[in-house]
């Protein structure tokens, strides 16, 4: 079941059925997109479905109405929406994208294998899911590969695509910052993690943040200097952990961190 809640009162605005195993992405307040991966037999075909969000369009009460759906072979994963496109990584056949409004104009990535994606300033980056490792940099419209950053590295942290063509990646032992315009590695810092889980990376103003199941590590974007390592919860929560993938949100100089019991803790960066 997909529930869309109003931010002001938390009341349900849309409730639409969805199949078990679906992953969901939303874009603004108008449309939501879900992917059902299905059983992995044959070609692992699933469905990409678009639904209207909100309470209805121009008072017609059509919130939650299905807009379109297309079959997606190859084991579709978590969708990503940006720049009028819906991107779907696939375990077996590389990345594919569709027009967000119609579900048409399909573009394939020529077999570039991806496990995760992020789009910014006309670039799409995705973690390589083959023996090359590293992070693929693709043109967000054509899905043609521009570069492979960190070839041979097993990327264990969700990479972060920042302003001005900056890309941060981590492999569990080092965190490094790369300039995609020049191809240069700007800095690389060794890291240790208390629970062995490096966690994803996030840009927040002039800092790069890494959040895992026990701590938050901050680096200066300009130099790579480690600024601090802190446990984000109260002292009596030291046996608790963050959600497995270290989900957080950095906005307006404040960091919001989610714990495994559903509690959200905020603090100044």
Residue pairs with C-beta under 8 A, 6 or more apart in sequence:
1 15
1 16
1 17
1 18
2 14
2 15
2 16
2 17
2 18
2 22
2 24
2 32
2 34
2 51
3 12
3 14
3 15
4 12
4 13
4 14
4 15
4 26
4 32
4 53
4 54
4 63
4 64
5 11
5 12
5 13
6 12
6 13
13 53
13 54
13 55
13 63
14 51
14 52
14 53
14 54
14 55
14 63
14 64
15 64
16 51
16 64
16 66
18 24
18 34
18 36
18 49
19 36
19 47
21 36
21 37
21 38
22 34
22 35
22 36
22 37
23 34
23 35
23 37
23 77
23 78
23 79
24 32
24 33
24 34
24 35
24 79
25 32
25 33
25 34
25 78
25 79
25 80
25 81
25 86
26 32
26 33
26 53
26 81
27 33
27 81
27 82
27 100
29 53
29 54
30 52
30 53
30 54
31 50
31 51
31 52
31 53
31 67
31 81
31 100
32 50
32 51
32 52
32 53
33 48
33 49
33 50
33 51
33 79
33 81
33 86
33 100
34 48
34 49
34 51
34 79
35 46
35 47
35 48
35 49
35 72
35 76
35 77
35 78
35 79
35 88
36 46
36 47
36 49
36 76
37 44
37 46
37 75
37 76
37 77
38 44
38 45
38 46
38 47
40 75
43 73
43 74
43 92
43 93
44 73
44 74
44 75
44 76
44 90
44 91
44 92
45 71
45 72
45 73
45 74
46 71
46 72
46 73
46 75
46 76
47 69
47 70
47 71
47 72
48 69
48 70
48 71
48 72
48 76
48 79
48 86
48 88
48 98
48 103
49 66
49 68
49 69
50 66
50 67
50 68
50 69
50 86
50 100
50 103
51 64
51 65
51 66
51 67
52 62
52 63
52 64
52 65
52 67
53 63
53 64
54 63
55 61
55 63
56 62
56 63
57 63
67 103
68 102
68 103
69 103
70 98
70 103
70 106
72 88
72 90
72 96
73 90
73 92
73 93
74 90
74 91
74 92
74 93
74 94
74 96
75 90
75 91
75 92
75 93
76 88
76 89
76 90
77 88
77 89
77 90
77 91
77 115
78 89
78 116
79 86
79 87
79 88
80 86
80 87
80 88
80 89
80 117
80 118
80 119
81 87
81 100
82 119
82 120
82 140
83 119
83 122
83 140
83 141
84 99
84 100
84 101
85 97
85 98
85 99
85 100
85 119
85 140
85 141
86 97
86 98
86 99
86 100
86 103
87 95
87 96
87 97
87 117
87 119
87 124
88 95
88 96
88 97
88 98
89 95
89 114
89 115
89 116
89 117
89 126
90 96
90 114
91 115
91 129
93 108
93 111
94 108
94 109
94 110
94 111
94 112
94 113
94 114
95 108
95 109
95 112
95 114
95 117
95 124
95 126
95 138
95 143
96 106
96 107
96 108
96 109
96 143
97 106
97 107
97 143
98 104
98 105
98 106
98 107
99 105
107 141
107 142
107 143
108 143
109 138
109 143
109 145
110 143
110 144
110 145
112 126
112 136
112 138
112 143
112 145
113 128
113 129
113 130
114 126
114 127
114 128
114 129
114 136
115 126
115 127
115 128
115 129
116 126
116 127
116 158
116 159
117 124
117 125
117 126
118 124
118 125
118 126
118 159
118 160
118 161
119 140
119 161
120 161
120 162
120 163
121 163
121 165
122 139
122 140
122 141
123 137
123 138
123 139
123 140
123 146
123 161
123 165
123 180
124 137
124 138
124 139
124 140
124 143
125 135
125 136
125 137
125 138
125 149
125 159
125 161
125 167
126 135
126 136
126 138
127 135
127 136
127 155
127 158
127 159
128 134
128 135
128 136
128 148
128 155
132 148
132 151
132 152
133 150
133 151
133 152
133 153
133 154
133 155
134 148
134 149
134 150
134 151
134 152
134 153
134 155
134 169
135 148
135 149
135 150
135 155
135 159
135 167
135 169
136 145
136 147
136 148
137 145
137 146
137 147
137 148
137 149
137 167
137 180
138 144
138 145
138 146
139 146
146 180
147 180
147 183
149 167
149 169
149 178
149 180
150 169
150 171
150 176
150 178
153 169
153 171
154 171
154 172
155 169
155 170
155 171
156 170
156 171
156 172
156 198
157 169
157 170
157 171
157 172
157 175
157 198
157 199
157 200
157 201
157 210
158 199
158 200
158 201
158 245
159 167
159 168
159 169
159 170
159 201
160 167
160 168
160 200
160 201
160 202
160 203
160 208
161 167
162 168
162 203
162 208
162 221
163 203
164 181
165 179
165 180
165 181
166 177
166 178
166 179
166 180
166 186
166 203
166 221
167 177
167 178
167 180
168 175
168 176
168 177
168 178
168 201
168 203
168 208
169 175
169 176
169 178
169 201
170 176
170 191
170 198
170 201
170 210
171 198
172 193
172 196
172 198
173 190
173 191
174 188
174 189
174 190
174 191
175 188
175 189
175 191
175 201
175 208
175 210
175 219
175 224
176 185
176 186
176 187
176 188
176 189
177 185
177 186
177 187
177 188
177 208
177 221
177 224
178 184
178 185
178 186
179 186
186 224
187 223
187 224
188 224
189 219
189 224
189 226
191 198
191 210
191 217
193 199
193 212
193 214
193 215
194 212
194 214
194 215
195 212
195 213
195 214
195 241
197 212
197 213
197 244
197 246
198 210
198 212
199 210
199 211
199 212
199 213
199 242
199 245
199 246
200 210
200 211
200 245
200 246
200 247
201 208
201 209
201 210
202 208
202 209
202 210
202 211
202 248
202 250
203 209
203 221
203 250
204 250
204 255
204 269
205 253
205 269
206 220
206 221
206 222
207 218
207 219
207 220
207 221
207 227
207 269
208 218
208 219
208 220
208 221
209 216
209 217
209 218
209 219
209 248
209 250
209 255
209 269
210 216
210 217
210 218
210 219
210 246
211 217
211 232
211 242
211 246
211 247
211 248
211 257
212 242
212 246
213 241
213 242
213 243
213 244
213 246
214 231
214 241
214 242
215 229
215 230
215 231
215 232
216 228
216 229
216 230
216 231
216 232
216 248
216 255
216 257
217 226
217 228
217 229
218 226
218 227
218 228
218 229
218 269
219 225
219 226
219 227
220 227
231 238
232 242
232 255
232 257
232 265
232 267
233 240
233 257
233 259
233 265
237 259
240 259
240 260
240 261
241 259
241 260
242 248
242 257
242 258
242 259
242 260
243 258
243 259
243 260
247 257
247 258
248 255
248 256
248 257
248 258
249 255
249 256
250 256
250 269
253 268
253 269
254 266
254 267
254 268
254 269
255 266
255 267
255 268
255 269
256 264
256 265
256 266
257 264
257 265
257 266
257 267
258 264
259 265
